[in-house]
């Protein structure tokens, strides 16, 4: 939450997801996201490393 607050204070729009699956869905439906900041341990079918790898493939 501290990272979210810092990014918002710097003028960025922050989108949060409760799981890697939700994050991937958000990323697939938006073309205006320029940065992925993720936990390594996340609920869902993949962790942060797997999420980052999936995003990098796209």
MOPAC internal coordinates of N, CA, C and O (Angstrom, degrees):
PM7 1SCF
backbone

  N    0.0000 0     0.00 0     0.00 0    0    0    0
  C    1.4455 1     0.00 0     0.00 0    1    0    0
  C    1.5247 1   110.84 1     0.00 0    2    1    0
  O    1.2310 1   120.38 1   150.65 1    3    2    1
  N    1.3156 1   116.87 1   -29.35 1    3    2    1
  C    1.4544 1   119.08 1   178.82 1    5    3    2
  C    1.5264 1   110.36 1   -65.88 1    6    5    3
  O    1.2310 1   120.45 1   139.15 1    7    6    5
  N    1.3204 1   116.74 1   -40.85 1    7    6    5
  C    1.4607 1   120.18 1   178.39 1    9    7    6
  C    1.5232 1   110.46 1   -62.30 1   10    9    7
  O    1.2310 1   120.28 1   138.52 1   11   10    9
  N    1.3295 1   117.06 1   -41.48 1   11   10    9
  C    1.4672 1   121.28 1   177.41 1   13   11   10
  C    1.5127 1   110.47 1   -59.13 1   14   13   11
  O    1.2310 1   120.50 1   131.85 1   15   14   13
  N    1.3130 1   116.64 1   -48.15 1   15   14   13
  C    1.4663 1   120.47 1  -179.98 1   17   15   14
  C    1.5198 1   111.39 1   -60.99 1   18   17   15
  O    1.2310 1   120.14 1   137.04 1   19   18   17
  N    1.3226 1   117.34 1   -42.96 1   19   18   17
  C    1.4695 1   120.66 1  -179.13 1   21   19   18
  C    1.5248 1   111.04 1   -64.46 1   22   21   19
  O    1.2310 1   120.30 1   136.99 1   23   22   21
  N    1.3220 1   117.03 1   -43.01 1   23   22   21
  C    1.4629 1   120.01 1  -179.82 1   25   23   22
  C    1.5309 1   111.19 1   -66.74 1   26   25   23
  O    1.2310 1   120.47 1   138.36 1   27   26   25
  N    1.3323 1   116.71 1   -41.64 1   27   26   25
  C    1.4685 1   119.55 1   177.78 1   29   27   26
  C    1.5179 1   111.04 1   -64.95 1   30   29   27
  O    1.2310 1   120.04 1   140.25 1   31   30   29
  N    1.3295 1   117.53 1   -39.75 1   31   30   29
  C    1.4708 1   120.98 1   177.24 1   33   31   30
  C    1.5220 1   111.76 1   -62.74 1   34   33   31
  O    1.2310 1   120.78 1   152.09 1   35   34   33
  N    1.3360 1   116.11 1   -27.91 1   35   34   33
  C    1.4627 1   120.97 1   178.69 1   37   35   34
  C    1.5259 1   112.00 1   -84.39 1   38   37   35
  O    1.2310 1   120.28 1   179.94 1   39   38   37
  N    1.3353 1   117.07 1    -0.06 1   39   38   37
  C    1.4567 1   120.36 1   175.40 1   41   39   38
  C    1.5161 1   115.33 1    99.88 1   42   41   39
  O    1.2310 1   119.73 1  -175.85 1   43   42   41
  N    1.3260 1   118.12 1     4.15 1   43   42   41
  C    1.4568 1   121.06 1   179.96 1   45   43   42
  C    1.5198 1   110.85 1   -85.55 1   46   45   43
  O    1.2310 1   120.77 1   -30.39 1   47   46   45
  N    1.3126 1   116.14 1   149.61 1   47   46   45
  C    1.4600 1   121.99 1   170.50 1   49   47   46
  C    1.5160 1   106.84 1   -88.47 1   50   49   47
  O    1.2310 1   120.35 1   -52.98 1   51   50   49
  N    1.3218 1   116.93 1   127.02 1   51   50   49
  C    1.4541 1   121.97 1  -176.58 1   53   51   50
  C    1.5226 1   109.58 1  -112.10 1   54   53   51
  O    1.2310 1   120.97 1   -50.17 1   55   54   53
  N    1.3178 1   115.76 1   129.83 1   55   54   53
  C    1.4589 1   122.13 1   173.75 1   57   55   54
  C    1.5205 1   107.34 1  -111.27 1   58   57   55
  O    1.2310 1   120.47 1   -46.15 1   59   58   57
  N    1.3124 1   116.71 1   133.85 1   59   58   57
  C    1.4572 1   120.52 1  -179.48 1   61   59   58
  C    1.5184 1   110.23 1  -115.00 1   62   61   59
  O    1.2310 1   121.30 1   -31.15 1   63   62   61
  N    1.3265 1   115.11 1   148.85 1   63   62   61
  C    1.4636 1   121.39 1   177.29 1   65   63   62
  C    1.5232 1   108.22 1  -131.43 1   66   65   63
  O    1.2310 1   120.70 1   -35.46 1   67   66   65
  N    1.3246 1   116.27 1   144.54 1   67   66   65
  C    1.4602 1   121.54 1  -178.13 1   69   67   66
  C    1.5278 1   112.76 1   -81.51 1   70   69   67
  O    1.2310 1   120.31 1   164.25 1   71   70   69
  N    1.3338 1   117.00 1   -15.75 1   71   70   69
  C    1.4641 1   120.60 1  -179.32 1   73   71   70
  C    1.5263 1   108.98 1  -150.24 1   74   73   71
  O    1.2310 1   121.42 1   -13.83 1   75   74   73
  N    1.3229 1   114.89 1   166.17 1   75   74   73
  C    1.4613 1   119.66 1   177.03 1   77   75   74
  C    1.5192 1   110.86 1   -63.79 1   78   77   75
  O    1.2310 1   120.51 1   143.96 1   79   78   77
  N    1.3321 1   116.62 1   -36.04 1   79   78   77
  C    1.4657 1   120.29 1   178.93 1   81   79   78
  C    1.5279 1   111.02 1   -63.26 1   82   81   79
  O    1.2310 1   120.70 1   137.22 1   83   82   81
  N    1.3247 1   116.27 1   -42.78 1   83   82   81
  C    1.4631 1   120.29 1   178.04 1   85   83   82
  C    1.5283 1   110.39 1   -65.79 1   86   85   83
  O    1.2310 1   120.35 1   140.03 1   87   86   85
  N    1.3207 1   116.93 1   -39.97 1   87   86   85
  C    1.4729 1   120.44 1   178.46 1   89   87   86
  C    1.5223 1   110.71 1   -61.82 1   90   89   87
  O    1.2310 1   120.47 1   136.45 1   91   90   89
  N    1.3208 1   116.70 1   -43.55 1   91   90   89
  C    1.4668 1   120.32 1   179.94 1   93   91   90
  C    1.5233 1   110.62 1   -63.43 1   94   93   91
  O    1.2310 1   120.51 1   140.27 1   95   94   93
  N    1.3204 1   116.63 1   -39.73 1   95   94   93
  C    1.4703 1   120.01 1   177.55 1   97   95   94
  C    1.5290 1   110.87 1   -62.09 1   98   97   95
  O    1.2310 1   120.39 1   136.49 1   99   98   97
  N    1.3149 1   116.86 1   -43.51 1   99   98   97
  C    1.4692 1   120.42 1   178.13 1  101   99   98
  C    1.5253 1   109.65 1   -61.58 1  102  101   99
  O    1.2310 1   120.62 1   133.16 1  103  102  101
  N    1.3250 1   116.41 1   -46.84 1  103  102  101
  C    1.4612 1   120.67 1  -178.30 1  105  103  102
  C    1.5271 1   112.23 1   -63.24 1  106  105  103
  O    1.2310 1   120.15 1   145.28 1  107  106  105
  N    1.3218 1   117.32 1   -34.72 1  107  106  105
  C    1.4607 1   120.90 1   179.87 1  109  107  106
  C    1.5202 1   112.24 1   -71.99 1  110  109  107
  O    1.2310 1   120.19 1   156.40 1  111  110  109
  N    1.3236 1   117.23 1   -23.60 1  111  110  109
  C    1.4561 1   120.91 1  -176.14 1  113  111  110
  C    1.5230 1   114.13 1  -101.48 1  114  113  111
  O    1.2310 1   120.53 1  -177.79 1  115  114  113
  N    1.3229 1   116.60 1     2.21 1  115  114  113
  C    1.4657 1   119.83 1  -179.61 1  117  115  114
  C    1.5118 1   109.81 1  -132.63 1  118  117  115
  O    1.2310 1   120.69 1   -35.95 1  119  118  117
  N    1.3180 1   116.28 1   144.05 1  119  118  117
  C    1.4643 1   119.94 1   178.60 1  121  119  118
  C    1.5197 1   112.07 1  -112.43 1  122  121  119
  O    1.2310 1   120.49 1  -175.83 1  123  122  121
  N    1.3261 1   116.68 1     4.17 1  123  122  121
  C    1.4627 1   120.23 1  -174.43 1  125  123  122
  C    1.5307 1   113.32 1  -105.59 1  126  125  123
  O    1.2310 1   119.67 1  -163.66 1  127  126  125
  N    1.3271 1   118.23 1    16.34 1  127  126  125
  C    1.4604 1   121.49 1  -178.64 1  129  127  126
  C    1.5178 1   108.75 1   -94.86 1  130  129  127
  O    1.2310 1   120.90 1   -54.13 1  131  130  129
  N    1.3198 1   115.89 1   125.87 1  131  130  129
  C    1.4627 1   120.96 1  -175.55 1  133  131  130
  C    1.5114 1   115.02 1  -110.28 1  134  133  131
  O    1.2310 1   120.13 1   174.29 1  135  134  133
  N    1.3434 1   117.36 1    -5.71 1  135  134  133
  C    1.4619 1   120.26 1  -177.12 1  137  135  134
  C    1.5175 1   109.96 1  -149.47 1  138  137  135
  O    1.2310 1   120.67 1   -43.05 1  139  138  137
  N    1.3213 1   116.32 1   136.95 1  139  138  137
  C    1.4621 1   122.07 1   174.18 1  141  139  138
  C    1.5206 1   107.58 1  -115.28 1  142  141  139
  O    1.2310 1   120.68 1   -57.56 1  143  142  141
  N    1.3152 1   116.31 1   122.44 1  143  142  141
  C    1.4667 1   123.45 1   178.02 1  145  143  142
  C    1.5163 1   105.28 1  -122.30 1  146  145  143
  O    1.2310 1   119.95 1   -64.54 1  147  146  145
  N    1.3318 1   117.71 1   115.46 1  147  146  145
  C    1.4525 1   120.08 1  -171.28 1  149  147  146
  C    1.5222 1   112.34 1  -134.70 1  150  149  147
  O    1.2310 1   121.16 1   -27.79 1  151  150  149
  N    1.3263 1   115.39 1   152.21 1  151  150  149
  C    1.4598 1   121.05 1   168.32 1  153  151  150
  C    1.5172 1   107.37 1   -74.61 1  154  153  151
  O    1.2310 1   120.25 1   -24.31 1  155  154  153
  N    1.3060 1   117.12 1   155.69 1  155  154  153
  C    1.4534 1   120.31 1   176.23 1  157  155  154
  C    1.5265 1   110.81 1   -82.12 1  158  157  155
  O    1.2310 1   120.00 1   143.39 1  159  158  157
  N    1.3185 1   117.60 1   -36.61 1  159  158  157
  C    1.4604 1   122.23 1   176.78 1  161  159  158
  C    1.5215 1   108.46 1  -100.04 1  162  161  159
  O    1.2310 1   120.58 1   -63.72 1  163  162  161
  N    1.3258 1   116.49 1   116.28 1  163  162  161
  C    1.4553 1   121.39 1  -177.00 1  165  163  162
  C    1.5201 1   109.46 1  -138.33 1  166  165  163
  O    1.2310 1   120.48 1   -29.02 1  167  166  165
  N    1.3306 1   116.70 1   150.98 1  167  166  165
  C    1.4632 1   118.51 1   173.72 1  169  167  166
  C    1.5263 1   110.49 1   -72.09 1  170  169  167
  O    1.2310 1   120.81 1   -19.25 1  171  170  169
  N    1.3041 1   116.06 1   160.75 1  171  170  169
  C    1.4586 1   119.92 1   178.16 1  173  171  170
  C    1.5122 1   111.16 1   111.04 1  174  173  171
  O    1.2310 1   120.88 1    13.75 1  175  174  173
  N    1.3074 1   115.92 1  -166.25 1  175  174  173
  C    1.4559 1   121.48 1  -173.09 1  177  175  174
  C    1.5215 1   113.64 1   -83.18 1  178  177  175
  O    1.2310 1   119.78 1   173.48 1  179  178  177
  N    1.3279 1   118.03 1    -6.52 1  179  178  177
  C    1.4656 1   120.27 1  -179.72 1  181  179  178
  C    1.5176 1   109.97 1  -147.38 1  182  181  179
  O    1.2310 1   120.64 1   -21.54 1  183  182  181
  N    1.3294 1   116.39 1   158.46 1  183  182  181
  C    1.4567 1   121.03 1   176.18 1  185  183  182
  C    1.5308 1   109.06 1   -96.06 1  186  185  183
  O    1.2310 1   120.56 1     3.92 1  187  186  185
  N    1.3152 1   116.54 1  -176.08 1  187  186  185
  C    1.4623 1   120.73 1  -177.93 1  189  187  186
  C    1.5223 1   114.22 1   -63.57 1  190  189  187
  O    1.2310 1   120.63 1   145.02 1  191  190  189
  N    1.3537 1   116.40 1   -34.98 1  191  190  189
  C    1.4663 1   119.38 1   176.80 1  193  191  190
  C    1.5129 1   110.91 1   -63.53 1  194  193  191
  O    1.2310 1   120.53 1   135.03 1  195  194  193
  N    1.3254 1   116.59 1   -44.97 1  195  194  193
  C    1.4699 1   120.73 1  -179.93 1  197  195  194
  C    1.5282 1   110.32 1   -65.89 1  198  197  195
  O    1.2310 1   120.23 1   140.06 1  199  198  197
  N    1.3194 1   117.16 1   -39.94 1  199  198  197
  C    1.4568 1   120.45 1   176.27 1  201  199  198
  C    1.5188 1   111.41 1   -59.74 1  202  201  199
  O    1.2310 1   120.61 1   131.84 1  203  202  201
  N    1.3241 1   116.44 1   -48.16 1  203  202  201
  C    1.4757 1   120.38 1   179.34 1  205  203  202
  C    1.5234 1   111.29 1   -60.89 1  206  205  203
  O    1.2310 1   120.31 1   140.76 1  207  206  205
  N    1.3206 1   117.02 1   -39.24 1  207  206  205
  C    1.4700 1   120.33 1   178.40 1  209  207  206
  C    1.5286 1   110.86 1   -65.05 1  210  209  207
  O    1.2310 1   120.23 1   137.13 1  211  210  209
  N    1.3238 1   117.17 1   -42.87 1  211  210  209
  C    1.4710 1   120.22 1   178.73 1  213  211  210
  C    1.5174 1   110.68 1   -62.44 1  214  213  211
  O    1.2310 1   120.71 1   138.05 1  215  214  213
  N    1.3196 1   116.25 1   -41.95 1  215  214  213
  C    1.4716 1   120.20 1   179.78 1  217  215  214
  C    1.5155 1   110.34 1   -65.82 1  218  217  215
  O    1.2310 1   119.93 1   138.19 1  219  218  217
  N    1.3231 1   117.74 1   -41.81 1  219  218  217
  C    1.4710 1   121.56 1   179.96 1  221  219  218
  C    1.5251 1   111.33 1   -62.99 1  222  221  219
  O    1.2310 1   119.94 1   145.95 1  223  222  221
  N    1.3329 1   117.71 1   -34.05 1  223  222  221
  C    1.4613 1   121.34 1   178.16 1  225  223  222
  C    1.5146 1   112.21 1   -64.37 1  226  225  223
  O    1.2310 1   120.53 1   152.01 1  227  226  225
  N    1.3117 1   116.59 1   -27.99 1  227  226  225
  C    1.4682 1   121.02 1  -176.51 1  229  227  226
  C    1.4930 1   109.79 1   -88.05 1  230  229  227
  O    1.2310 1   120.10 1   180.00 1  231  230  229

